[in-house]
Amino acid sequence: MADEPDNDVVKRGPGGDGDEPAGSGDMREETKAEKKARKRAEKARELAEDARRPLDSWERYRALCDALKEANDLVDLADHKARFALVILGALNAVMLIVATRPQLLSVMPQRAHAWLGVGVVAYALLAAYFFVQAIETLRPRRFRPRQPAGAGEDRPLGLRFFADVLTRDPEAHAAAWQEVRIGQLNAEVAGQIYTLARINDAKYAALRRLYTGLKAMTIVGAVFLVVAAFVILRG
């Protein structure tokens, strides 16, 4: 009886007995490349899904705090710009005062021109006073209280962050409120603060625009006055 063929078949390649199939190394390399491409596609799909999902409560709180910090930074920036404008305005007014009161200018000017000089100085002083008021308007403290949205329900803010709301409770009640607050209520309160700061920044930057517009106008008027004064002095 003939021997049955051996069930264990050894794959042979072109190189002889026991050799791996031709191109098996290439197949392994291709499998690794495909695996990397699949992982990249899965990662891109996960990132796309993550970009479309809504924020959870703590992510929303961190995003709101970032927006609140940016709004406070804008408040500080407006105040710095107003102070810088005041420095320029003060220096410009000092130069104008020194030139307008120089004896050389008054002595060479015709007598009838003294009245016009006085009118100009008074008009300039009134203009400077108006823009000082605009600087004060930029720097003055403001207080806006946003209207609570109707139907806020369980997420209605408890008033735990704004100082005026904090002072409506005694210390024990304030501490107890912090024990009971929910993250949704905290998020609603931070969102209200951001809205309040947006109103404050809108008013501040409107006053700041008027201040810098006036500063440019006063600089032009001052330059014209200095040129005329120099001409009068040199001619006289």
Secondary structure by P-SEA (a helix, b strand, c coil): cccccccbbbbbccccccccccaaaaaaaaaaaaaaaaaaaaaaaaaaaaaaccccaaaaaaaaaaaaaaaaaaaaaaaaaaaaaaaaaaaaaaaaaaaaacaaaaaaccccaaaaaaaaaaaaaaaaaaaaaaaaaaacbbbbbcccccccccccccccccccccccccaaaaaaaaacccaaaaaaaaaaaaaaaaaaaaaaaaaaaaaaaaaaaaaaaaaaaaaaaaaaaaac
